[in-house]
Amino acid sequence: MKNPATNTPVPAGTSVARDESTRDRVARSILTNGPSSAAALAERLELTPAAVRRHLDHLLDEGLVESREERVYGPRGRGRPAKVFVLTDTGRHAFHQAYDDLAATALRFIAEAGGDEAVAEFARRRVAEVEQRYRELVDAAPEDKKAEVLAQALTADGYAASTAKAAHGEQLCQHHCPVAHVAEQFPQLCEAETEVFARLLGKHVQRLATIAHGDGVCTTHIPGPQPVAPVSHGESARTAR
């Protein structure tokens, strides 16, 4: 048996095997849920904080995770930002991240031959098939469930997506990106994907963060319903006339 987090053989039936299995669960939890504090991991995996810290120390030593201050979008509360743990590029590779040298080489050729607009057109065509597959699912969902259904479809395609309530709407979070390394060089891939989200949801969405640019998770803000402005008594009277 091999541990996906280290790609090394693990003898079955030993304490080392149990440690590696738990360490793999910690790493997978970060992959699936995005940047996570030690306390959140302990609660999520039903482990003691001490056990989680021990496994995190090992993953840090192996270069599979790194710690950073939690990024806060919007007003920051009092006190120091919480420390969260995210997978490194090495950690993502351990979970079979698809970095295709041939794709990057092909996109460089397209850029040299046709410029940035040619790359953008390639990106739009690439996501057109995805949009077509997701369209029926999203259109059939109730208005307040469309983002959640989109997240489920993305998860099925390997993006480990989820939604969360946010100020003035919600956020669509993708905790894994199979093409992150290519998107580092060609942000047109992220831009085309964002355009698809906007068309599917029928809203002007905003990309707040991307894994390709060094963030722990791709985050897209989806605005909520616009509040209806109250009508004054004077306006009501004029309308009645």
Order of alpha helices (4+ residues) and beta strands (2+ residues): beta-beta-alpha-alpha-alpha-beta-beta-alpha-alpha-alpha-beta-beta-alpha-alpha-beta-beta-alpha
